Amino acid sequence: MRIDTSPLLTRIEPIPFSFTWRGEGVDLGAGAELLPPVTLEGACSMNADIFLVEGRIAWRYATTCDRCLKPIEKQVSVDFSEEFVHTEDPEFPDRYLFFGQVIDLTDMATDLLILNQPLQNVCKPDCKGLCPVCGKDRNETMCDCVQDTERENPFARLRALLEQQEEETK
């Protein structure tokens, strides 16, 4: 995924690009598996010593639903605008460095995949998840389990301490 920037030295129009990438070596974390191909489309332009790469990246991944643990596939598509420069500037640490006349988009694409990976994965917005008592999938069947709301509440111990303190002061 390389863009030859030499034509930008003699023309004003941006250089369009379209790449497909297998995403080798990218770890999306949290048990998510990247499903090739990753697509990048956009254009590269130049302003003074800054090369601007703008476009859209899209990918699919397989994981499990965070609520019911069923296997799911999701698709993500993100717009991006990144700057590439030949020399590092401490005032702009987010710029990508490149040398010569060819910009390699691999590091940028990897960063975009990892930074834009959703934090929560659910099979559907109203997924009811698993019963914490018996483990049945609440999307398929409702169970008759009684949940101990005191045990689920992380502040239940504080409530008990407060009640004990109130009794002692009486």
C-alpha positions in Angstrom: 0.0 0.0 0.0 2.3 2.6 -1.3 1.7 6.0 -2.8 4.3 7.5 -5.1 4.3 11.3 -4.3 6.6 12.4 -7.1 3.7 13.4 -9.4 2.6 16.0 -6.8 5.8 17.9 -7.4 4.6 18.8 -10.9 0.8 18.9 -10.5 -1.8 20.3 -8.2 -4.5 17.7 -8.4 -4.5 15.0 -5.6 -3.4 11.5 -6.4 -6.3 9.0 -6.0 -5.6 5.6 -4.5 -7.5 2.4 -3.9 -6.0 -0.5 -2.0 -7.0 -3.9 -0.6 -4.9 -5.3 2.2 -5.0 -8.6 4.1 -4.1 -7.0 7.4 -1.3 -9.3 8.2 -0.1 -9.2 11.8 -2.9 -6.9 13.0 -4.2 -7.8 16.5 -7.6 -6.3 17.1 -7.6 -7.5 20.7 -10.4 -8.9 22.8 -10.7 -12.0 20.8 -11.6 -10.2 17.6 -10.3 -11.7 14.3 -9.8 -9.5 11.3 -11.5 -10.8 8.2 -9.7 -9.8 5.0 -9.7 -7.8 2.9 -9.3 -4.3 4.4 -10.1 -1.6 1.8 -8.6 1.9 1.7 -9.7 4.5 -0.8 -8.9 8.2 -1.0 -6.5 10.7 -2.3 -3.1 12.2 -1.4 -2.4 15.9 -1.8 0.5 18.2 -1.0 0.7 21.5 0.8 4.2 22.9 1.3 6.1 20.0 3.0 3.0 18.3 4.3 1.4 15.4 2.4 -2.3 15.0 3.3 -3.8 11.5 2.9 -7.6 11.5 3.2 -10.1 8.8 2.6 -12.1 5.9 4.0 -11.0 2.6 5.5 -13.4 -0.4 5.8 -13.0 -3.8 7.4 -14.9 -6.8 8.8 -14.1 -8.8 11.9 -15.3 -11.8 13.7 -15.8 -11.9 17.5 -18.4 -13.0 20.1 -21.3 -11.0 21.4 -20.3 -9.5 24.8 -23.8 -10.3 26.2 -24.8 -13.7 24.9 -21.4 -15.0 23.6 -22.7 -16.0 20.2 -20.3 -15.7 17.3 -20.9 -12.5 15.2 -19.4 -10.6 12.3 -19.2 -6.8 12.2 -18.3 -4.3 9.6 -16.6 -1.0 10.3 -16.0 2.0 8.0 -14.1 5.1 9.1 -13.1 8.3 7.4 -9.6 9.5 7.9 -7.3 12.4 7.3 -3.6 11.9 8.2 -0.5 14.0 7.5 2.8 12.6 6.4 6.1 14.6 6.6 9.8 14.1 5.9 11.0 15.6 9.2 9.7 15.1 12.7 8.2 18.1 14.5 7.7 17.9 18.3 4.6 20.2 18.0 2.8 17.7 15.8 3.6 14.2 17.2 0.6 12.6 15.3 2.2 13.1 11.9 3.6 10.0 10.1 7.2 10.1 8.9 8.3 8.9 5.5 11.5 9.0 3.5 12.0 9.5 -0.2 9.0 9.9 -2.4 6.9 6.9 -1.5 4.4 6.9 1.4 3.7 3.5 2.9 0.2 3.4 4.3 0.6 0.2 6.3 1.4 1.8 9.7 -1.4 4.3 9.3 -3.9 1.6 8.3 -2.9 -0.6 11.3 -3.3 2.4 13.7 -6.8 3.1 12.2 -7.9 -0.5 12.6 -6.8 -0.7 16.2 -7.9 2.8 17.3 -11.4 2.5 15.7 -12.2 -1.0 16.8 -15.5 -0.9 18.7 -15.3 -1.3 22.5 -18.5 -3.2 22.8 -19.7 -6.0 20.4 -23.3 -7.1 20.6 -25.2 -9.3 18.2 -28.1 -6.8 18.2 -28.8 -3.6 20.2 -31.5 -5.2 22.4 -29.5 -8.4 23.1 -30.7 -9.7 26.5 -27.5 -11.7 27.2 -27.1 -14.7 29.4 -28.8 -15.3 32.8 -26.2 -14.8 35.5 -27.8 -17.6 37.6 -28.4 -20.5 35.1 -26.5 -19.3 32.0 -29.4 -19.6 29.6 -29.5 -17.3 26.6 -32.3 -14.8 27.4 -32.8 -14.1 23.7 -34.0 -17.7 23.1 -35.8 -18.6 26.4 -36.7 -16.8 29.5 -35.8 -18.6 32.7 -37.5 -18.5 36.1 -34.3 -17.7 38.0 -34.6 -15.3 40.9 -31.7 -12.9 40.9 -30.2 -11.7 44.2 -30.3 -8.0 43.7 -28.4 -7.3 46.9 -25.5 -9.4 45.6 -25.6 -7.7 42.2 -25.4 -4.2 43.7 -21.8 -3.3 44.4 -22.9 -0.9 47.1 -25.0 -3.4 49.1 -22.2 -3.8 51.7 -22.0 0.0 52.1 -25.8 0.0 52.7 -25.4 -2.7 55.3 -22.6 -0.8 57.1 -24.7 2.4 57.0 -27.7 0.6 58.5 -25.5 -0.9 61.2 -24.0 2.5 62.0 -27.5 4.0 62.3 -28.6 1.2 64.7 -25.5 1.8 66.9 -26.3 5.5 67.1 -29.8 5.0 68.3 
